[in-house]
Amino acid sequence: MSDNWNIYADWNPWHGCKKISPGCKFCYVYRQDEMYGSETASSEARKTLAFNLPMKRKRDKSYKIEPGKMVFTCFTSDFLLEDADPWRPEAWKMIKERKDCWFYFFTKRIHRFEKCVPDDWGDGYDNVLVGCTVENQEMVDFRLPIFKNLPIRHKSIIASPLLERIDISSYLDSSIEEVSVGGESGVGARPCDYDWILDLREQCITKEIPFRFHQTGAYFVKDGRNYRIYRKDQLSQAHKANIDYRIGKYFVPETACYQWPDDTYHD
Ligand code: SF4
């Protein structure tokens, strides 16, 4: 994990998403919308005021998102959401234009990937990182075979919120740059057992794939005992476990504590 937060930026070109699998049950977008009292249903995607952010410039004509940034993309929706199909081509154009930045999105819709990429995608844009999210074995068995065969230059597997023990070993090859695991946050969070996390870690170590335990979640189980972990401690407790393996240049953000800037959000 980098300690230099200045290298990160957020870009949420659209907001809102439809729930698609068990990991969506306590989606943080819905929780945040409720907290902010949004008048539009969280399931209704809409473009945000930040749609053109990668192209926006400051008074001195330099880009607002400075060159070299790792841009967390579409964390208040899913970049491959069906409702965003009309908007995505323009988003790709901006991503292509800004080759001086990295764009990183997570998705639970990897099965839509090939329908969603631009004509000149080829074997992938070098400045795009894709995180395929899996939360249980059913989603592993559905999403990872698809992910494995896609032309993407930078791939990570996001096992979060981890809802049960999962076996991803047959999908761990040198194309996977990182596996990141975390429990579920929020009121009513489902349990995450430390044994499942250690099991995933062993799978990664066996294949020499970088592994990160990025957050405990709110309901953590260790050695058969249940722990309630406050939101503020969920990242630091995971970090204290000190079980990351070969973590280098990328950082997977903790989406559950993600706050979007005011100017990216509107109804
Ligand atoms: S943003 Fe992610 S977690 Fe939330 S509903 Fe969409 S796919 Fe599910």
Residues whose N, C-alpha, C, O or C-beta is under 5 A from the ligand:
A	BS01	SF4	C17 K18 K19 I20 G23 C24 C27 V29 S77 D78 K108
